[in-house]
């Protein structure tokens, strides 16, 4: 078992038979700590890191654990970004496996008046950094401002986005659009067709 596989097993062990981070017996800090202890090694996670230059990023399923979480490797195309989005009342722990990613956080739009999204903060996460995001912290967008692919590991618990989608927000107007399904580009190291 390589160190990446040990990390996946360790995450499963922390989540245990619980209902994920919404359970009283799971502490987000335990998940952050276990991800923080893993030193990225490309040969370990590369079978899951499938890129597509025609997409801003790919979502590559690594593990569904106890059915209450999704663990994904995201591969970010140079110069591309995710839309501003929520996490469908789920928690996200993100570890940078390769390169740097810029996370821009926003406040939720207020009222029905169209207005530009307000930036709360912006931070560059370097290789091996770990970050946490949840809807109570606001919305965010993640971008790869580098000239090479960047790779990150994301733990979503519960897996609400995979099951019911999420909302994306227009940066100029704050208008919300529901995306019904956020599928996988690959699952368990195999390309998924028409998911």
QUIVEN-V628850 format. One line per field, one symbol per residue. ss: DSSP state (h for helix, s for strand, l for the rest). phi: phi as a letter, one per 20 degrees, with the letter a starting at -180 (. if undefined). Layout:
ss->???
phi->???
This chain:
ss->llhhhhhhhhhhhhhllllhhhlllllhhhhhhhhhhllllhhhhhhhllllllllssssssslllllssssssssllllsllsslllllssssssssllssssssllllllllllllsssssssllllssssshhhlsssssllllllssssssssllhhhhhlssssllllllssssllllllssllssllll
phi->.efffffgfffgffflefenfeefeddgffffffffffegcgffdgfeeedbfecfadddfdbdlendbcdcedddfgmdbfffbeclmddcdcceebnccdddecfffdmdffbgfefeabbedegnfcccbbgfeodbcdcdeedcgdccdcddbfefffecnbddcffedmfecedfbdfdfbclncfedle
